[in-house]
Amino acid sequence: MFSCPKGKEEFCKPAKFAESEDPLVIKTAKKITKGSKNERQATEKIFKWVRDEYKWNLTKIIGAKALLQKKNKEALCSDKTNLFVALCRAIGIPVRYVLADCYLNTNDKELPRKSKHIYAEVFLNGKWIIADPAFGAESKKLFKQSVFGKPAWTKQENIKKMQGIPGFIFFFVNLYIKRSGFSKIVRSEIKRLNY
């Protein structure tokens, strides 16, 4: 649909959990962005669709293709980012992953604020723009809603930017969401708030 900008080709290629060459991913990206006049408009449509279509929850990371096939529309920030990356790359828009320690914008004072977080940056009009579709309106009991171009956190540290997230990181994230103290507190708050 769009031509990947010169010098950014690696950020238009598929990644392990962002299968942008998959026919279902391509079809979904085209459906979401139908009628878009430019890359920014298409990107914002994808951002809003991912943010609002999938409820944030502590779920196992499965990747973009599997997420599109999943009946239960819940996903962790990592998979919402995988899906955003795959959909954008499927139509020629360069996106990179960002892994960081973030102090999340929480609406619940019981939640730990500092957490590992995976989000994206999209390359539009010659610059990288934050795109963190993790938290939709349904998450408002826990987090402030994600807005295109704005961070979902107040502060971040240990920032790593990359073309794709190595599989071993997702393996450890899946273990972390099962066993960590952070996850136990989040699960407790989800239950308490009837989320």
Secondary structure per residue as TSV (DSSP state, phi and psi in degrees):
chain	resnum	aa	ss	phi	psi
A	1	M	-	360.0	-45.4
A	2	F	-	-121.4	158.5
A	3	S	-	-93.6	127.5
A	4	C	-	-62.4	130.0
A	5	P	-	-60.5	144.7
A	6	K	T	-58.9	135.1
A	7	G	T	88.3	-6.3
A	8	K	-	-117.2	15.1
A	9	E	G	-57.5	-35.9
A	10	E	G	-63.1	-25.7
A	11	F	G	-89.4	6.1
A	12	C	G	-110.7	-2.2
A	13	K	S	-88.2	155.2
A	14	P	-	-61.7	155.3
A	15	A	B	-127.1	168.5
A	16	K	T	-50.1	-44.7
A	17	F	T	-110.2	7.7
A	18	A	B	-124.6	77.8
A	19	E	-	-80.4	71.3
A	20	S	T	-68.9	-13.1
A	21	E	T	-90.4	-6.4
A	22	D	S	-69.3	134.6
A	23	P	H	-55.8	-38.7
A	24	L	H	-66.4	-40.2
A	25	V	H	-64.1	-45.9
A	26	I	H	-62.2	-47.2
A	27	K	H	-60.1	-43.2
A	28	T	H	-65.2	-43.5
A	29	A	H	-60.7	-43.3
A	30	K	H	-66.6	-38.3
A	31	K	H	-65.6	-45.1
A	32	I	H	-64.0	-40.0
A	33	T	H	-95.7	5.6
A	34	K	T	-51.8	131.8
A	35	G	T	85.5	-1.7
A	36	S	-	-68.2	135.4
A	37	K	-	-88.4	-20.9
A	38	N	S	-155.5	175.4
A	39	E	H	-61.6	-40.5
A	40	R	H	-62.4	-46.3
A	41	Q	H	-62.0	-43.6
A	42	A	H	-63.1	-43.1
A	43	T	H	-63.8	-43.3
A	44	E	H	-65.6	-35.3
A	45	K	H	-64.5	-44.1
A	46	I	H	-63.0	-45.9
A	47	F	H	-55.5	-51.9
A	48	K	H	-64.5	-38.9
A	49	W	H	-63.6	-49.0
A	50	V	H	-63.6	-46.8
A	51	R	H	-57.6	-43.9
A	52	D	H	-92.5	-23.1
A	53	E	H	-78.6	-31.9
A	54	Y	S	-117.5	121.8
A	55	K	E	-74.8	134.2
A	56	W	E	-68.2	133.1
A	57	N	-	-160.7	163.7
A	58	L	-	-79.7	89.1
A	59	T	-	-124.3	159.8
A	60	K	-	-63.4	141.4
A	61	I	-	-77.7	126.6
A	62	I	-	-125.9	-14.2
A	63	G	-	98.5	163.4
A	64	A	H	-61.6	-50.0
A	65	K	H	-60.2	-48.6
A	66	A	H	-65.1	-34.8
A	67	L	H	-63.9	-40.8
A	68	L	H	-64.2	-28.8
A	69	Q	H	-88.1	-11.2
A	70	K	-	-74.0	133.9
A	71	K	S	-75.6	-39.9
A	72	N	S	-77.1	113.8
A	73	K	-	-87.6	61.0
A	74	E	E	-128.1	145.3
A	75	A	E	-158.3	151.4
A	76	L	-	-76.6	160.7
A	77	C	H	-51.8	-37.2
A	78	S	H	-60.8	-45.4
A	79	D	H	-75.4	-32.0
A	80	K	H	-64.1	-37.0
A	81	T	H	-69.1	-42.4
A	82	N	H	-54.8	-44.8
A	83	L	H	-67.5	-43.7
A	84	F	H	-58.8	-47.4
A	85	V	H	-59.9	-48.9
A	86	A	H	-61.5	-45.5
A	87	L	H	-64.4	-42.8
A	88	C	H	-65.4	-47.6
A	89	R	H	-63.7	-31.4
A	90	A	H	-61.5	-24.9
A	91	I	T	-113.0	17.5
A	92	G	T	88.2	17.2
A	93	I	-	-100.7	121.2
A	94	P	-	-72.6	134.2
A	95	V	E	-140.1	142.0
A	96	R	E	-123.7	157.1
A	97	Y	E	-86.6	150.4
A	98	V	E	-131.1	126.9
A	99	L	E	-112.9	127.4
A	100	A	E	-153.7	162.2
A	101	D	E	-87.8	115.5
A	102	C	E	-118.1	147.6
A	103	Y	E	-98.9	97.9
A	104	L	E	-69.7	150.4
A	105	N	-	-79.9	88.3
A	106	T	B	-94.8	149.6
A	107	N	S	-100.7	-3.2
A	108	D	-	-118.6	113.8
A	109	K	T	-66.9	-14.0
A	110	E	T	-80.2	-20.0
A	111	L	S	-76.6	141.1
A	112	P	-	-66.9	137.7
A	113	R	-	-85.6	-38.2
A	114	K	E	-83.2	130.8
A	115	S	E	-158.7	153.7
A	116	K	E	-65.5	141.2
A	117	H	E	-145.9	141.2
A	118	I	E	-117.9	126.2
A	119	Y	E	-139.9	-173.8
A	120	A	E	-125.0	161.6
A	121	E	E	-128.8	132.9
A	122	V	E	-110.2	141.1
A	123	F	E	-94.3	109.3
A	124	L	E	-133.3	135.0
A	125	N	T	50.1	41.7
A	126	G	T	81.5	8.8
A	127	K	E	-145.3	158.3
A	128	W	E	-86.7	130.5
A	129	I	E	-122.4	135.3
A	130	I	E	-61.1	135.3
A	131	A	E	-142.0	98.8
A	132	D	-	-120.7	89.1
A	133	P	T	-82.2	18.9
A	134	A	T	-60.7	-42.7
A	135	F	-	-118.3	111.0
A	136	G	-	-90.9	-175.8
A	137	A	G	-59.3	-32.5
A	138	E	G	-67.5	-15.8
A	139	S	G	-89.7	2.6
A	140	K	T	-60.2	-22.1
A	141	K	T	-68.5	-25.1
A	142	L	T	-106.5	-47.7
A	143	F	B	-133.1	158.1
A	144	K	-	-72.1	145.2
A	145	Q	-	-65.6	138.3
A	146	S	-	-68.0	140.5
A	147	V	-	-127.1	133.2
A	148	F	T	-57.6	131.2
A	149	G	T	86.1	-1.8
A	150	K	S	-125.8	148.0
A	151	P	-	-74.0	151.2
A	152	A	S	-95.2	18.2
A	153	W	E	-140.0	166.4
A	154	T	E	-99.1	-23.2
A	155	K	E	-158.0	151.2
A	156	Q	E	-143.0	155.6
A	157	E	E	-141.8	166.3
A	158	N	E	50.7	54.9
A	159	I	E	-82.6	129.4
A	160	K	E	-128.3	124.2
A	161	K	E	-109.4	136.2
A	162	M	E	-156.3	164.6
A	163	Q	S	-71.3	-38.9
A	164	G	S	-149.2	157.1
A	165	I	-	-92.5	125.5
A	166	P	-	-58.9	143.0
A	167	G	H	-55.6	-34.9
A	168	F	H	-65.0	-28.5
A	169	I	H	-66.7	-43.9
A	170	F	H	-65.8	-34.2
A	171	F	H	-59.0	-47.8
A	172	F	H	-70.0	-34.0
A	173	V	H	-63.2	-42.7
A	174	N	H	-60.7	-39.0
A	175	L	H	-66.9	-42.0
A	176	Y	H	-60.4	-44.1
A	177	I	H	-70.5	-18.5
A	178	K	H	-81.9	-38.1
A	179	R	H	-120.2	-10.9
A	180	S	-	-76.7	156.9
A	181	G	H	-62.8	-37.7
A	182	F	H	-56.8	-49.2
A	183	S	H	-63.3	-38.4
A	184	K	H	-62.8	-42.5
A	185	I	H	-65.6	-45.0
A	186	V	H	-61.3	-45.4
A	187	R	H	-60.4	-40.6
A	188	S	H	-62.4	-42.5
A	189	E	H	-69.2	-37.8
A	190	I	H	-59.3	-44.5
A	191	K	H	-67.1	-47.2
A	192	R	H	-60.3	-39.3
A	193	L	T	-86.9	-0.7
A	194	N	T	56.4	45.4
A	195	Y	-	-74.7	360.0
